[in-house]
Amino acid sequence: MTVRPAFTLGILGSGQLGRMIAIAAAELGIPSHIYAPDASTSPAGQVAAHVHTAEYQDAEALAEFAAGVEAVVCEFENVPASALAILAELVPVSPGAKALQTAQSRQAEKTLARELGIAVPDFWPVASAAELADALVVLDGPGILKTDRMGYDGKGQIRLDSRAAAGEIWQQMGGVPCVLERLVDFSAEISFLVARDAAGQLSHFPASQNSHQDGILARSVAPADCAETLLAEGRQAVSRLAEALQLVGVLAMESFVTATGQLLFNEIAPRPHNSFHWTIEGCATSQFTQLVRVLAGMGFGATDMDRGWQMVNLLGQDMDQVAGHLARPHRRVHLYGKTEARPGRKMGHVSWPI
Ligand code: AMP
């Protein structure tokens, strides 16, 4: 007699985060079912028990997918609202509608952080060249203009200063709603991660300290080398955000430590985060395992670490370094199964103790 497993996890999206969630689920005996337009050949599809290849707009396929799983987790935040509405009627969806909607918009996430009393760099939402021109006058110094939506890994943003020609810049950004931010003089970039279950209980991870190159995360080190008061402030901020968003799953918050020692919010991601990939080897429970445990009602695992860990990303242009990493016996090399190595594309990562 064949019996269906007690719990099958649905994963919406097919990238490396979905892949690492599916691997963590498999270790707990939980099969994963991937739904994406490119599911079968994707990084996540390669390691999943089932794949459903369909568009995010396909209501029938979404309903069929939902019928075969006990919960759905979104591995990217730009899930179309229509897909979310269909799934949420049928099955519990992580991280939840409010978390996804908020994280899809830089204006929304910064506004929420500010409303919760979390310090945020000065920012001005701009919806036209004229509004940009006005905001540049108020900025009166260096800044960054970012598209409100769909920006990631440094894409959709340009550095400028208040003397910039608003009309030209507006065209360069494609004439879409943007957020102008004051450029922060930071001494460190720190990210925080918390897991929240359906009962509202929280479990924090040690904070990571990050360095970026060309807007893309290059290296994370944990635990972050930062005053305990700031770390406590960051944990409190990410807790408040998770609570306000009624999030179920994991929430990452990226922040700056300014030259004067203030913690400033940058952005959130309501999903596992690149700066916590070191948790696979470096933490008692990885971010992926914790997420699966939350969704399957297994309770939190411990999140302590015995020693410092670091992680470096392997981008398309770094593939010639893979052999060197593999030759060092204590380095753990993760490759995501992507066949095309384009510059700036995340192909894998390596982690090892400090
Ligand atoms: P983001 O897409 O907002 O995470 O930005 C990518 C990277 O650009 C950040 O990790 C920072 O290194 C840099 N950056 C973004 N916003 C600012 C800012 N307001 N001031 C200084 N650097 C920034």
Residues whose N, C-alpha, C, O or C-beta is under 5 A from the ligand:
A	BS01	AMP	P121 I144 G154 E181 R182 L183 V184 H212 G215
